[in-house]
Amino acid sequence: MITRGIAGLVLLFALVACGGSGKSGTPTPGAPAGTPSSAAVPAAKDGQNYQACVDGLCEVMIRKKAVINLKGAKFTATVADGTLKLTDSKGYISLSRNGSDVSRSGGGSAGGVAGGLAAVSWSEQGGPLHIATLTYAEGDAVIVSLTTK
């Protein structure tokens, strides 16, 4: 009787030591090996509510395409390969993990700012200062903080 009890405990310890919790250690079908089955995508403070940007302060998730109004300045946002491109009638601002690219016309100015994966600020003559900070970029989705001063 004692021998059976000891054998049972040894078997129990062996199962625990080998990870025998009843859960499979294999990844979810379709998930690449070595990656978690549910990729942790951070949440944007304002989600995909682009109306939150109207007051000039928001953090939004953009997937593929959106129209954003920053205190009256209307931008078309497009996302591809982890790159965000904000376009208006005067040019574009582009942000990605690799940095930023700016092409503006009409006498405005643009420059880099610190923070996030990439950040840039720009303004038109006599207009407000816009700041975009990219905090997440993957595939056709980005999270960007937008501020207008």
C-alpha positions as CSV (number, residue, x, y, z in Angstrom):
1,M,0.0,0.0,0.0
2,I,2.8,2.4,0.9
3,T,4.6,1.4,-2.3
4,R,1.6,2.3,-4.4
5,G,1.3,5.7,-2.6
6,I,5.0,6.5,-3.2
7,A,4.7,5.4,-6.9
8,G,1.6,7.6,-7.3
9,L,3.5,10.6,-5.8
10,V,6.5,10.0,-8.0
11,L,4.2,9.9,-11.1
12,L,2.5,13.1,-10.0
13,F,5.9,14.9,-9.5
14,A,7.1,13.6,-12.9
15,L,4.0,15.0,-14.6
16,V,4.3,18.4,-12.9
17,A,8.1,18.5,-13.7
18,C,7.4,17.8,-17.4
19,G,4.7,20.4,-17.7
20,G,1.8,17.9,-17.6
21,S,-0.8,20.4,-16.8
22,G,-3.1,19.1,-19.5
23,K,-2.4,22.0,-21.8
24,S,-0.5,21.4,-25.1
25,G,2.8,23.2,-25.5
26,T,2.3,23.5,-29.2
27,P,1.5,26.8,-30.8
28,T,-1.9,27.6,-32.2
29,P,-2.4,26.2,-35.7
30,G,-1.5,28.8,-38.2
31,A,0.7,30.8,-35.8
32,P,4.4,30.9,-36.7
33,A,6.6,28.8,-34.5
34,G,8.1,30.7,-31.5
35,T,5.4,33.4,-31.4
36,P,2.5,33.7,-29.0
37,S,-0.9,32.6,-30.3
38,S,-2.3,36.1,-29.6
39,A,0.0,38.9,-30.5
40,A,-0.1,41.6,-27.9
41,V,-1.2,44.7,-29.8
42,P,-1.3,47.7,-27.4
43,A,-4.5,49.6,-27.0
44,A,-4.7,53.2,-28.2
45,K,-6.2,55.6,-25.6
46,D,-9.0,56.7,-28.1
47,G,-9.2,53.4,-30.0
48,Q,-10.3,54.0,-33.6
49,N,-12.4,57.0,-32.6
50,Y,-10.9,59.6,-34.9
51,Q,-13.4,62.3,-33.7
52,A,-11.2,62.4,-30.6
53,C,-8.6,64.3,-32.7
54,V,-10.9,67.2,-33.4
55,D,-9.7,69.0,-30.2
56,G,-6.1,68.6,-31.3
57,L,-5.1,65.8,-28.8
58,C,-5.6,62.1,-29.4
59,E,-4.0,58.7,-29.5
60,V,-5.6,56.5,-32.1
61,M,-5.1,53.1,-33.9
62,I,-5.2,53.5,-37.6
63,R,-5.7,50.4,-39.8
64,K,-5.2,50.9,-43.5
65,K,-7.0,54.2,-44.0
66,A,-8.7,57.0,-42.1
67,V,-9.6,60.7,-42.3
68,I,-8.4,62.8,-39.3
69,N,-9.4,66.3,-38.5
70,L,-6.8,68.1,-36.2
71,K,-8.4,71.3,-35.1
72,G,-9.7,72.0,-38.6
73,A,-6.7,70.6,-40.5
74,K,-7.9,67.6,-42.5
75,F,-5.5,64.7,-43.2
76,T,-5.9,61.4,-45.0
77,A,-4.0,58.8,-43.1
78,T,-2.9,55.6,-44.9
79,V,-1.0,52.7,-43.4
80,A,1.1,50.0,-45.2
81,D,4.0,47.9,-44.1
82,G,4.1,49.6,-40.7
83,T,4.4,53.1,-42.2
84,L,1.9,55.9,-41.5
85,K,1.5,58.6,-44.2
86,L,-0.6,61.7,-43.3
87,T,-1.5,63.6,-46.5
88,D,-3.2,67.0,-47.0
89,S,-3.3,69.6,-49.8
90,K,0.2,70.9,-48.9
91,G,2.1,67.6,-48.9
92,Y,2.6,64.6,-46.6
93,I,4.2,63.5,-43.3
94,S,5.5,59.8,-43.2
95,L,6.4,57.9,-40.0
96,S,7.7,54.4,-39.6
97,R,10.0,52.3,-37.4
98,N,12.9,53.6,-39.5
99,G,12.2,57.3,-38.8
100,S,10.3,60.0,-40.6
101,D,10.0,61.6,-44.0
102,V,8.5,65.0,-44.7
103,S,7.5,66.7,-47.9
104,R,5.6,70.0,-47.3
105,S,4.9,72.9,-49.6
106,G,3.6,76.4,-49.0
107,G,6.3,77.9,-46.8
108,G,5.7,75.6,-43.8
109,S,8.3,73.9,-41.7
110,A,8.8,70.4,-40.4
111,G,11.3,68.8,-38.1
112,G,11.9,65.7,-36.0
113,V,11.0,65.4,-32.3
114,A,12.0,62.9,-29.7
115,G,9.8,60.0,-28.5
116,G,8.1,56.8,-29.6
117,L,9.4,54.9,-32.7
118,A,9.4,58.0,-34.7
119,A,8.0,61.5,-34.3
120,V,7.8,64.7,-36.3
121,S,6.3,68.2,-35.9
122,W,5.2,70.6,-38.7
123,S,3.4,73.8,-39.1
124,E,2.2,76.2,-41.9
125,Q,3.0,79.9,-41.8
126,G,0.9,81.5,-39.2
127,G,-0.8,78.1,-38.4
128,P,-0.8,75.8,-35.5
129,L,2.1,73.3,-34.7
130,H,1.2,69.7,-35.3
131,I,3.1,66.8,-33.6
132,A,2.8,63.2,-34.6
133,T,4.4,60.4,-32.5
134,L,4.3,56.8,-33.7
135,T,4.2,54.4,-30.7
136,Y,3.3,51.2,-32.5
137,A,3.7,50.1,-36.1
138,E,3.1,46.6,-37.5
139,G,1.7,45.7,-41.0
140,D,-1.4,47.7,-41.8
141,A,-1.8,49.1,-38.2
142,V,-0.2,51.9,-36.3
143,I,-0.8,53.7,-33.1
144,V,-0.1,57.4,-33.3
145,S,-0.4,60.3,-30.8
146,L,-1.4,63.5,-32.4
147,T,-1.2,67.0,-30.8
148,T,-2.0,70.4,-32.2
149,K,-0.8,73.5,-30.3
